[in-house]
Every structure is written in C-alpha cells, then in structure tokens.
Amino acid sequence: MSSSYLILATFAMAAVTFVTRALPALIPKKLLDTPWLHRLNESLPLSVMVLLILTSLSYQNLSVTNGMHSAELHLLMAQIGALLLVLLVYHISRQLLVSMVVGIAAINGLLWLFTQFLG
C-alpha cells in the first residue's frame, strides 16, 4: 500500500469521526429528543456489529464433502455460536463492550471445543 493512500484514509476517517461527533451539537435539541432517534441510537451499535460479523463469516471453503472434522466447518460453527451468544448477552445487558468481550471469548472457546471434541 502506498503511504498517500494511508494518509488519505486516515484523514477520511478523521473527517467522518469529526462530523459524527459535531453533528449532535448542530441539530436542534427538539429533533434529538424524538423517540425514534432514541430507539435508533440504542440499536445501531449492535446492528453494525452484527453486520460486520455476518460479512466476515468464513463459509467460502465449505463444500458438501467437508465433514464434521473440517477446520472450516468448526470456524463457521464457532462464528455463528459466538454471534448468537453476543446477541443474547446484548439483549440481557444492553452493554456493547460486554457483548464484544463475550463474543471474543466465545469464538475462541468454541473453536477450542470443536477441535478437541470433533477432531
């Protein structure tokens, strides 16, 4: 990668961050207090996290010939299990950071379990 690309990407991320942080100060308070915006604010972090996880699922190397001992299948099952656990923990606790930590621990724990017991 060229250094100009990295510099441009860094400035683009900084600009987006600045605009999203400054935008609430520029929007009238009456609009910020609407119920739909509060519901969106509550569900947006989880929605973004779920979309990121779904797009990163590893299912490209799976085929009908892969058995239960396939590393690719173990990875996919661990990812889906961790995602379901993250959704459950977030639904119960409403804490995004706690959900992320549980998800990271779950994917590693499930991968270990699958490799130990499914071969």
Buried (B, 14 or more C-beta within 10 A) or exposed (E): EEEEEEEEEEEEEEEEEEEEEEEEEEEEEEEEEEEEEEEEEEEEBBEEBBEEBEEEEBEEEEEEEEEEEBBBBBBBBBBBBBBEBBBEBBEEEEEBEBBBEBBEEBBEBBBEBBBEEEE
